[in-house]
């Protein structure tokens, strides 16, 4: 038998979700849950007081429902979030894409027990835009290896996965190693670490993967460590590579292109990424249109956050 306090907490969360997320009225909730309207009102007030419901005031999230529906249908996506092009100044230091993606992520965590994060510069902006939350049952895990920082006293001194975890109020599991190694022996040594092995094992079991996608213009790994040279990128592009994701290259049809980089990195593989049921990609910009199309064809993304210009160019070129 469930503890009464647990049942009450579940009811508070359910009533809040019905009212704020599903748009049900207090009378409708009262009828559905066999409660009085006064009780529903008290539960909603309790939800605010205890942090179940958190109110944030910020720039408007101007979305484009008609364009979202067109993109979903054209590319077979489960979800598409497309922000209207707006002046960047409205969003102060946090870029627009990160802000819109953060709002989507915060409202679509129901049922997510494990969130896998493939660190990137784009996802750093998502972390900065997240509101502090209380997701005690959530585990955030690195999908790519990333060394621990000695000084972790500020947002810029911790890596992206940990920052997202701190904002959401979950439990963090790192993969504490370099993402890319020049020395194969050093990589093999790192793989022997129980912490690294544990993180790599858990990654494919995530409920939701938060990912970006890279163009053939640059390769920054986790956004900080061990970039691949322009010469090596040019060679891979000549071999058919159109994009990279989690350190792995693939062509315009989403087929993996083997490279020497593959055997030097520590992180999730593309087949293992496909085991994660929800794959949320956050990306935008002219250089990301071809990589995004390739990622969609490969099935690496089924939920998308992008902007109006990118979505229209994607439809024009590949729809």
C-alpha positions as CSV (number, residue, x, y, z in Angstrom):
1,X,0.0,0.0,0.0
2,X,1.4,3.4,-1.0
3,X,2.2,5.7,1.9
4,X,-0.5,8.5,2.3
5,X,2.1,11.2,2.0
6,X,3.4,9.8,-1.2
7,X,-0.2,9.5,-2.6
8,X,-0.8,13.1,-1.6
9,X,2.4,14.3,-3.4
10,X,1.4,12.4,-6.5
11,X,-2.0,14.0,-6.4
12,X,-0.5,17.5,-6.0
13,X,1.7,16.9,-9.1
14,X,-1.1,15.4,-11.1
15,X,-3.5,18.3,-10.4
16,X,-0.8,20.8,-11.2
17,X,0.0,19.0,-14.5
18,X,-3.7,18.9,-15.5
19,X,-4.2,22.6,-14.8
20,X,-1.0,24.1,-16.1
21,X,0.1,21.7,-18.8
22,X,-3.2,20.2,-20.1
23,X,-5.3,23.3,-19.7
24,X,-8.1,21.6,-17.7
25,X,-10.3,23.9,-15.6
26,X,-10.5,23.5,-11.8
27,X,-14.1,22.2,-12.2
28,X,-13.0,19.6,-14.8
29,X,-10.2,18.4,-12.5
30,X,-12.5,18.2,-9.5
31,X,-14.9,16.0,-11.5
32,X,-12.2,13.8,-12.9
33,X,-10.5,13.3,-9.6
34,X,-13.7,13.2,-7.4
35,X,-12.6,16.3,-5.5
36,X,-14.3,19.5,-4.5
37,X,-13.3,22.6,-6.4
38,X,-12.0,24.1,-3.1
39,X,-9.7,21.1,-2.7
40,X,-8.4,21.5,-6.2
41,X,-7.7,25.2,-5.5
42,X,-5.8,24.3,-2.3
43,X,-3.8,21.7,-4.1
44,X,-2.8,24.2,-6.8
45,X,-1.7,26.7,-4.1
46,X,0.3,24.0,-2.4
47,X,1.9,23.1,-5.8
48,X,3.2,26.7,-6.1
49,X,4.3,26.8,-2.4
50,X,6.3,23.6,-2.6
51,X,8.0,24.3,-5.9
52,X,6.0,21.8,-8.0
53,X,4.9,24.7,-10.1
54,X,7.6,27.4,-10.8
55,X,6.9,30.6,-12.5
56,X,9.5,32.2,-14.7
57,X,9.3,35.6,-16.4
58,X,11.5,36.0,-19.5
59,X,11.4,36.9,-23.2
60,X,8.5,35.4,-25.1
61,X,8.9,32.1,-26.8
62,X,7.4,33.0,-30.2
63,X,6.8,29.6,-31.9
64,X,5.4,28.9,-35.3
65,X,2.8,26.1,-35.0
66,X,2.0,25.9,-38.7
67,X,5.6,25.6,-39.7
68,X,6.2,23.1,-36.9
69,X,3.5,20.9,-38.3
70,X,4.9,21.1,-41.8
71,X,8.4,20.1,-40.6
72,X,7.1,17.3,-38.5
73,X,5.1,15.8,-41.4
74,X,7.9,16.4,-44.0
75,X,10.6,14.6,-42.0
76,X,8.6,12.2,-39.8
77,X,9.5,13.8,-36.5
78,X,7.7,13.2,-33.2
79,X,8.1,16.9,-32.3
80,X,9.4,20.1,-33.8
81,X,9.8,23.4,-32.0
82,X,10.6,26.3,-34.2
83,X,11.2,29.8,-32.9
84,X,10.2,32.9,-34.8
85,X,13.3,34.9,-35.9
86,X,13.6,37.7,-33.4
87,X,16.3,40.3,-32.5
88,X,19.0,38.6,-30.4
89,X,19.1,41.5,-27.9
90,X,15.8,40.4,-26.4
91,X,17.7,37.4,-24.9
92,X,20.6,39.2,-23.3
93,X,23.6,36.8,-22.8
94,X,21.6,33.6,-23.5
95,X,21.0,33.0,-27.2
96,X,17.5,32.5,-28.5
97,X,18.0,28.9,-29.5
98,X,19.2,27.9,-26.0
99,X,16.3,29.8,-24.4
100,X,13.6,28.1,-26.5
101,X,15.2,24.7,-26.1
102,X,15.4,25.1,-22.3
103,X,11.7,25.9,-22.2
104,X,10.8,22.9,-24.2
105,X,13.0,20.6,-22.2
106,X,11.6,21.8,-18.9
107,X,8.1,21.0,-19.9
108,X,8.8,17.6,-21.6
109,X,10.6,15.7,-18.8
110,X,7.5,13.7,-17.7
111,X,8.5,10.0,-17.6
112,X,12.2,10.8,-18.1
113,X,14.2,9.0,-15.4
114,X,17.6,9.3,-17.2
115,X,18.7,12.2,-19.4
116,X,21.8,11.6,-21.6
117,X,23.7,14.8,-22.6
118,X,26.2,14.9,-25.4
119,X,28.1,18.1,-24.5
120,X,28.5,20.8,-27.1
121,X,28.7,24.6,-27.3
122,X,25.0,24.7,-28.4
123,X,23.9,22.7,-25.4
124,X,25.9,25.0,-23.1
125,X,23.5,27.8,-24.0
126,X,20.6,25.5,-23.1
127,X,22.1,24.9,-19.7
128,X,22.5,28.6,-19.0
129,X,18.8,29.2,-19.9
130,X,17.3,26.5,-17.7
131,X,15.4,27.5,-14.6
132,X,16.4,25.9,-11.3
133,X,14.3,22.9,-10.8
134,X,13.6,20.0,-8.3
135,X,13.8,16.8,-10.3
136,X,15.0,14.6,-7.5
137,X,14.2,11.4,-9.4
138,X,16.1,12.4,-12.5
139,X,19.6,11.2,-13.4
140,X,21.7,13.2,-15.9
141,X,24.5,11.2,-17.5
142,X,27.3,12.1,-19.9
143,X,27.0,10.5,-23.3
144,X,30.6,11.7,-24.1
145,X,33.6,11.5,-21.9
146,X,34.6,14.7,-20.3
147,X,37.2,15.3,-17.6
148,X,36.2,16.6,-14.2
149,X,37.1,20.2,-13.5
150,X,39.2,20.9,-10.4
151,X,37.5,24.2,-9.8
152,X,33.8,23.7,-10.1
153,X,32.6,26.9,-8.3
154,X,31.0,28.5,-11.3
155,X,28.9,27.7,-14.3
156,X,31.8,28.2,-16.7
157,X,34.0,25.8,-14.7
158,X,31.8,22.7,-14.9
159,X,31.0,20.9,-18.1
160,X,27.7,21.0,-19.8
161,X,26.1,17.8,-18.5
162,X,26.8,18.7,-14.9
163,X,25.6,22.2,-15.4
164,X,22.3,20.9,-16.9
165,X,22.0,18.5,-13.9
166,X,22.5,21.3,-11.4
167,X,19.8,23.4,-13.0
168,X,17.3,20.6,-13.1
169,X,18.1,19.4,-9.6
170,X,18.9,15.8,-10.5
171,X,21.7,13.3,-9.8
172,X,24.8,13.4,-12.1
173,X,26.8,10.5,-13.4
174,X,29.9,11.6,-15.3
175,X,32.2,9.7,-17.7
176,X,35.5,11.1,-16.3
177,X,38.0,10.8,-19.2
178,X,39.2,12.7,-22.2
179,X,36.7,12.6,-25.1
180,X,39.5,12.2,-27.7
181,X,42.9,10.6,-27.4
182,X,45.9,10.8,-29.6
183,X,47.6,7.8,-27.8
184,X,45.6,4.6,-28.2
185,X,47.2,3.1,-25.1
186,X,46.0,6.0,-23.0
187,X,42.5,5.6,-24.3
188,X,42.5,1.9,-23.4
189,X,43.8,2.7,-20.0
190,X,40.9,5.2,-19.5
191,X,38.4,2.5,-20.6
192,X,39.6,0.3,-17.7
193,X,38.3,2.8,-15.2
194,X,35.1,1.5,-13.4
195,X,33.6,5.0,-13.5
196,X,34.1,5.3,-17.2
197,X,32.8,1.8,-17.9
198,X,29.8,2.4,-15.7
199,X,28.9,5.7,-17.5
200,X,29.3,4.2,-21.0
201,X,27.1,1.2,-20.0
202,X,24.3,3.4,-18.7
203,X,24.3,5.9,-21.6
204,X,22.3,3.8,-24.1
205,X,19.7,3.2,-21.4
206,X,18.7,6.9,-21.2
207,X,15.0,7.8,-21.8
208,X,16.0,11.0,-23.6
209,X,19.2,12.1,-25.3
210,X,20.0,15.8,-25.6
211,X,22.3,16.3,-28.6
212,X,23.6,18.8,-31.2
213,X,25.1,18.1,-34.6
214,X,28.3,19.3,-36.2
215,X,29.1,20.5,-39.7
216,X,32.3,19.7,-41.6
217,X,33.5,23.2,-41.0
218,X,34.8,22.4,-37.5
219,X,35.1,19.6,-34.9
220,X,35.4,20.7,-31.3
221,X,34.6,17.4,-29.5
222,X,32.8,18.4,-26.3
223,X,33.2,22.1,-27.1
224,X,36.6,22.4,-25.4
225,X,38.8,19.4,-25.9
226,X,40.9,18.0,-28.7
227,X,39.7,19.5,-32.0
228,X,40.3,17.6,-35.2
229,X,42.4,19.5,-37.7
230,X,40.8,21.2,-40.8
231,X,43.0,18.9,-43.0
232,X,41.5,15.8,-41.4
233,X,38.0,17.2,-41.8
234,X,38.7,17.9,-45.5
235,X,39.8,14.3,-46.0
236,X,36.7,13.0,-44.3
237,X,34.5,15.3,-46.4
238,X,36.2,14.0,-49.5
239,X,35.3,10.5,-48.4
240,X,31.6,11.5,-48.2
241,X,31.2,12.7,-44.6
242,X,28.5,15.5,-44.4
243,X,28.2,15.9,-40.6
244,X,29.3,14.5,-37.2
245,X,27.4,13.6,-34.1
246,X,28.9,12.4,-30.8
247,X,32.3,12.3,-32.5
248,X,31.1,10.0,-35.3
249,X,30.9,11.1,-39.0
250,X,28.1,10.2,-41.4
251,X,27.2,11.0,-45.0
252,X,24.2,12.8,-46.4
253,X,22.0,9.7,-46.1
254,X,22.9,9.2,-42.5
255,X,25.3,6.3,-43.1
256,X,28.3,6.2,-40.8
257,X,31.7,7.1,-42.4
258,X,34.5,5.4,-40.6
259,X,37.4,7.5,-39.6
260,X,40.5,7.3,-37.4
261,X,38.7,9.5,-35.0
262,X,36.3,6.7,-34.2
263,X,38.9,4.6,-32.6
264,X,40.3,7.4,-30.5
265,X,37.2,8.7,-28.7
266,X,35.3,7.6,-25.6
267,X,31.6,8.1,-25.9
268,X,28.3,6.6,-27.1
269,X,28.3,5.0,-30.5
270,X,25.7,5.8,-33.2
271,X,24.0,2.4,-32.9
272,X,23.7,2.9,-29.2
273,X,22.4,6.4,-29.6
274,X,19.5,4.9,-31.7
275,X,18.6,2.7,-28.7
276,X,17.5,5.8,-26.8
277,X,13.8,6.3,-27.6
278,X,13.8,10.2,-27.5
279,X,16.6,12.0,-29.3
280,X,16.2,15.7,-29.0
281,X,18.5,17.7,-31.3
282,X,19.1,21.4,-30.8
283,X,20.7,23.2,-33.7
284,X,20.3,26.1,-36.1
285,X,22.2,28.2,-38.6
286,X,23.0,28.0,-42.3
287,X,26.0,25.7,-41.7
288,X,23.7,23.2,-39.9
289,X,21.1,22.7,-42.6
290,X,23.0,19.9,-44.5
291,X,24.1,18.2,-41.2
292,X,20.6,18.4,-39.8
293,X,19.1,16.8,-43.0
294,X,21.7,14.0,-42.8
295,X,20.9,13.4,-39.1
296,X,17.2,13.2,-39.9
297,X,17.8,10.7,-42.7
298,X,19.9,8.6,-40.4
299,X,17.1,8.6,-37.7
300,X,19.4,10.2,-35.2
301,X,16.8,12.8,-34.3
302,X,13.1,12.5,-33.6
303,X,12.6,15.7,-31.7
304,X,13.9,19.0,-33.0
305,X,14.4,22.5,-31.7
306,X,15.5,25.0,-34.4
307,X,14.7,28.5,-35.7
308,X,12.5,29.8,-38.5
309,X,15.4,30.4,-41.0
310,X,16.9,27.0,-40.6
311,X,13.5,25.2,-40.8
312,X,12.6,27.1,-44.0
313,X,15.9,26.3,-45.7
314,X,15.7,22.7,-44.6
315,X,12.3,22.4,-46.3
316,X,13.4,24.3,-49.4
317,X,16.5,22.1,-49.8
318,X,15.4,18.7,-48.6
319,X,11.6,18.7,-48.0
